[in-house]
Amino acid sequence: MQQDGSAGLPAPDRRATAAQRMQGDESRLIDSIAVGDRHAFETLYRGYFPRLARFLGRMTRSATLIEELVNDTMLVVWQKAATYDGSCKVSTWVFAIAYRKALKGLKHSDEPVESDAEQYQDHDGPQPEHSLVRRQQQHAIEQALAKLPLAQRMVMVLTYYHDMAYNDIAEVLECPVNTVKTRMFHARHRLRDLLASEREESE
Amino acid sequence: MKARIMELDIPAHQAIQELLPWFVSGQLAPDEAARVAGHVDSCEQCSKDVAWQRRMHDQSPAMPAGLDMEAALARLLPRLEQPAGGLAQREAAKDLERELEPGPEPEPERQLAPELPRPVRLSRPRTPAANQPSWLRATVVAQFALIACLGLLLVRQGDAPPAYHALGAAPSGGNANVVVTFRPDTSERELRRILQANSARLVDGPTVTDAYLLNVAPAARAAALSALRAERAVTLAEPLDAGAAP
């Protein structure tokens, strides 16, 4: 077991320590990328591809477009790494680039700015505890999520699936913090209603 | 429990409600998290909400189907080299150096690198260029070098023979090739006649020994010396070679 000094901490503190470590690692990668280190770039790319794909996948159903948007985002990271000044987390910076790229890219494409629950796959494969009920619940949530307005959906996705703080989300989406809180408040109430009505329909 | 809910401060409850998603995801500051936790313990509605949101949060998001990360990366890598000319060559050189010298990257090599479309790394835009100490140092050094060059030019110019010798200018004697002395009672008219007769030009003089330095055509110097010596007014006429004292 790795002795990192955080083993004795309570869960939230351990999570914070892990997040700080990850931020430090990513900052160092960005510094290396800024001086043209392609190996560091590839490491960051592989770390961010799944995260960005999950995020962008809530905006478009096209795998090709998702890959293209991830690449456009990471190209900007490569080109602008020297301008990253550490005033926000690396993830906030990268996601903000991705969000702007997605809005711009989707505006000029025929793809609907929607997600589709049918397109998601389970990479973990069948697991004993991953029951049919659980998969059905996940599917129901994804379908309900897809019905939320884009602005609310993205706040919810960044909050629940990317563990972003509200001020980081505000930076990514370029809106005030209070707007983030309000969108999230409405999003979860709307999601609860959608899930309830879906449950009623299925019964 | 319900009685306790009624006692709650409604605006505070609403404010806590807004924070619940980030309480669940562990993304609140410690003081905020403590405030929310205290409220959730005493509020049934918020407690139920937290339980529902935990279920939402725990639903691991699935990956969109049909993605191929390695193929996407392979498509991106050539684009990293496109915009800036010479990048490919520099990268190739860098890769070669890596192969030849495995181990930590030497510092000079790191400075070689980024040759992207990206705003050049001469000065990281984290601080304005004008405030970069390295930038200022380079400027001051360049300034001193320029001043030194100009000073050198000035000194060398002072050593060179003047192209134009003003009447009031200090004598140089640089191109004199004959030295003569005249009798003390020689008139200016007589002196002028002797010079004109020998096509000689007065370069300098009288010196402290009352000698005059003349310039005559080098080819006619011997003849001029003979003619000068033949003059009654001339008491001495000698050739003056470069470096010889009068």
Contacts between the chains, C-beta under 8 A, distances in Angstrom:
chain1	res1	chain2	res2	distance
A	11	B	26	7.8
A	12	B	26	5.1
A	12	B	33	6.8
A	15	B	26	5.1
A	16	B	26	7.7
A	34	B	114	6.8
A	34	B	121	6.6
A	34	B	124	7.6
A	35	B	110	5.0
A	35	B	111	7.5
A	35	B	113	4.9
A	35	B	114	5.8
A	35	B	121	7.0
A	36	B	91	7.5
A	36	B	94	7.4
A	36	B	112	7.9
A	36	B	113	3.1
A	36	B	114	3.9
A	36	B	115	7.0
A	36	B	116	7.3
A	37	B	113	7.5
A	38	B	77	7.6
A	38	B	80	7.0
A	38	B	91	7.2
A	41	B	80	7.3
A	42	B	73	6.7
A	45	B	73	5.6
A	45	B	76	7.4
A	46	B	69	6.8
A	46	B	73	7.4
A	49	B	67	8.0
A	49	B	69	4.6
A	49	B	72	7.1
A	49	B	73	7.5
A	50	B	63	6.3
A	50	B	69	7.5
A	53	B	63	6.3
A	53	B	64	5.8
A	53	B	67	5.6
A	53	B	69	8.0
A	54	B	61	5.0
A	54	B	62	8.0
A	54	B	63	6.3
A	54	B	64	7.3
A	57	B	63	7.5
A	57	B	64	3.6
A	61	B	64	7.6
A	63	B	64	6.1
A	63	B	65	6.7
A	63	B	66	3.5
A	63	B	67	5.2
A	66	B	64	5.9
A	66	B	67	6.4
A	67	B	67	6.2
A	67	B	68	7.4
A	67	B	71	7.8
A	67	B	72	4.2
A	67	B	75	7.8
A	70	B	72	6.4
A	71	B	72	5.9
A	71	B	75	6.5
A	71	B	76	4.4
A	71	B	79	7.4
A	74	B	76	6.3
A	75	B	76	6.5
A	75	B	79	5.9
A	75	B	80	7.2
A	78	B	80	5.5
A	78	B	116	6.7
A	78	B	118	7.4
A	79	B	83	7.8
A	79	B	116	5.3
A	79	B	117	5.5
A	79	B	118	4.0
A	80	B	118	5.9
A	80	B	119	7.7
A	81	B	118	7.2
A	82	B	114	7.2
A	82	B	118	6.0
A	82	B	119	6.6
A	82	B	121	5.1
A	82	B	124	5.4
A	82	B	125	7.0
A	83	B	118	7.8
A	83	B	119	6.6
A	83	B	124	7.8
A	83	B	125	5.3
A	83	B	126	8.0
A	85	B	125	7.9
A	85	B	126	4.9
A	119	B	64	5.3
A	119	B	65	5.2
A	119	B	66	7.6
A	120	B	61	7.8
A	120	B	62	3.6
A	120	B	63	6.8
A	120	B	64	6.0
A	120	B	65	6.5
A	121	B	62	6.0
A	121	B	63	6.1
A	121	B	64	7.5
A	121	B	65	4.2
A	122	B	62	5.6
A	123	B	62	7.3
A	123	B	63	5.2
A	124	B	60	7.8
A	137	B	59	6.9
A	138	B	59	5.2
A	138	B	60	7.9
A	138	B	62	6.9
A	141	B	56	6.8
A	141	B	59	5.4
A	142	B	62	7.1
A	156	B	21	7.9
A	157	B	61	7.6
A	159	B	21	4.8
A	159	B	22	6.6
A	159	B	25	6.1
A	159	B	27	7.8
A	160	B	21	7.1
A	160	B	25	6.6
A	160	B	53	7.9
A	160	B	56	5.6
A	160	B	57	4.9
A	160	B	59	7.8
A	161	B	61	4.3
A	163	B	25	4.9
A	163	B	26	7.2
A	163	B	27	6.1
A	164	B	27	6.7
A	165	B	22	6.1
A	165	B	27	4.1
A	165	B	28	7.5
A	166	B	22	5.6
A	166	B	27	7.4
A	181	B	18	4.2
A	181	B	19	7.5
A	182	B	18	7.5
A	184	B	18	7.3
A	184	B	21	5.3
A	185	B	17	6.7
A	185	B	18	5.5
A	188	B	21	6.7
A	188	B	53	6.9
A	188	B	56	7.6
A	191	B	56	7.5
A	192	B	52	7.1
